[in-house]
Amino acid sequence: MSLIEAIILAIVEGLTEYLPVSSTGHMIITGSLMGIAESPFTKLFEICIQLGAILAVVVLYWKRFFDISRINFYIKLIIAVIPALGIGFLLSDKIDELLESPLTVAISLLVGGIILLFIDKVFNKPVIDKEEEITYKKGFIIGIWQCIAMIPGVSRSAASIIGGMQQGLTRSLAAEFSFFLAVPTMFAATVYKLLKAYKETPEMLADSNNIMMLAVGNIVAFIVALAAIKFFIGYLSKYGFKLFGWYRIVVGLIIIGLIVAGVDLKIS
C-alpha cells in the first residue's frame, strides 16, 4: 500500500463512517478498484483506521463522554453494544466471507437506498428528543438493529439510526446515539482485529512502513470524520434521508453495472 492509497482509503472512511451509506462497502470497492483489496494489510488497515473516526466522536462530544456523573449513559452504551459483540464473535468467519463480495455490497446499497427514500415517512412521530429518555430496553433494541450492518453495504450508521427512529427517537437524537454506540462497537472490532493480526502475522505489525500507514490513515480519518459528523447532523435535522437513499441506489447500480460488464471487482 502506498501513502496515496492509504490517504484515499482514510478519506473514504472518514466521509462514510457516520453517513448512512456504508463505510465498509465503500472501502471494499475503493480498495478493489485500486488493486490492493486482496492484501491482508489492507483489510487490517480498513478496520484500524476506524480508531481515527472513533476519536472524532469522542472529541466532538467529549463533555458527554467524560462526565462520570452520567453513569446511565455508559450503561446504555454497554447494553446496546452487547448484541454486536455476541453476534460478531459467533459469526466472525461468515462475516469475513461476506466482506469479500462486491455483489453483496451492491445489493445492500441498493435495497438500503430504497428503504431510506421512505424511512422519514414511516417513522414520522418521534416522542424522544433527549438521551436521558432512552431506556435500557430501547438501547438494547437499537443495538440489535445495529447488527444488521454486519452485512456489508448495509451501513452501521443507517441500521442504528433507523433502529433509534423505530424506538421513537428524533432523527438527530437517533444519529447522535448511533455515533455514541459506534465508539465501543468499533473499538472492540479494531482491538479484536489487531490482536488477531498480532497473533497470526506479527511481522505485519512490526513493519515500520505499515505502522506509518496506520498512523497517517487514522489522522486523516479523524479530520475528515469531524467534518462529516458536523455536516450530517445539520443536514439530517433539516432534510432527512432522501439524498442518501438516492446516492446509495446510484452507487449500487453502478457497482452492479461494473460486475455485469465484467470488471473484476472480486476481492477474495
Secondary structure as the mmCIF struct_conf table of DSSP 4:
data_model
#
loop_
_struct_conf.conf_type_id
_struct_conf.id
_struct_conf.beg_label_comp_id
_struct_conf.beg_label_asym_id
_struct_conf.beg_label_seq_id
_struct_conf.end_label_comp_id
_struct_conf.end_label_asym_id
_struct_conf.end_label_seq_id
HELX_RH_AL_P HELX_RH_AL_P1 LEU A 3 THR A 16
TURN_TY1_P TURN_TY1_P1 GLU A 17 VAL A 21
HELX_RH_AL_P HELX_RH_AL_P2 SER A 23 LEU A 33
TURN_TY1_P TURN_TY1_P2 MET A 34 GLY A 35
TURN_TY1_P TURN_TY1_P3 ALA A 37 GLU A 38
HELX_RH_AL_P HELX_RH_AL_P3 PRO A 40 CYS A 48
TURN_TY1_P TURN_TY1_P4 ILE A 49 ILE A 49
HELX_RH_AL_P HELX_RH_AL_P4 GLN A 50 LEU A 60
TURN_TY1_P TURN_TY1_P5 TYR A 61 TYR A 61
HELX_RH_AL_P HELX_RH_AL_P5 TRP A 62 PHE A 65
BEND BEND1 PHE A 66 PHE A 66
TURN_TY1_P TURN_TY1_P6 ILE A 68 SER A 69
HELX_RH_AL_P HELX_RH_AL_P6 ILE A 71 LEU A 90
TURN_TY1_P TURN_TY1_P7 LEU A 91 LEU A 91
HELX_RH_AL_P HELX_RH_AL_P7 SER A 92 LEU A 98
TURN_TY1_P TURN_TY1_P8 LEU A 99 GLU A 100
HELX_RH_AL_P HELX_RH_AL_P8 PRO A 102 VAL A 122
TURN_TY1_P TURN_TY1_P9 PHE A 123 PHE A 123
STRN STRN1 ILE A 128 ILE A 128
BEND BEND2 LYS A 130 LYS A 130
HELX_RH_3T_P HELX_RH_3T_P1 GLU A 131 GLU A 133
HELX_RH_AL_P HELX_RH_AL_P9 TYR A 136 GLN A 146
HELX_RH_3T_P HELX_RH_3T_P2 CYS A 147 MET A 150
BEND BEND3 ILE A 151 ILE A 151
TURN_TY1_P TURN_TY1_P10 PRO A 152 GLY A 153
BEND BEND4 VAL A 154 VAL A 154
HELX_RH_AL_P HELX_RH_AL_P10 ARG A 156 GLN A 166
TURN_TY1_P TURN_TY1_P11 GLN A 167 GLY A 168
STRN STRN2 LEU A 169 LEU A 169
HELX_RH_AL_P HELX_RH_AL_P11 ARG A 171 GLU A 200
HELX_RH_AL_P HELX_RH_AL_P12 PRO A 202 ALA A 206
HELX_RH_AL_P HELX_RH_AL_P13 SER A 208 TYR A 239
BEND BEND5 PHE A 241 PHE A 241
HELX_RH_AL_P HELX_RH_AL_P14 LYS A 242 VAL A 260
TURN_TY1_P TURN_TY1_P12 ALA A 261 GLY A 262
#
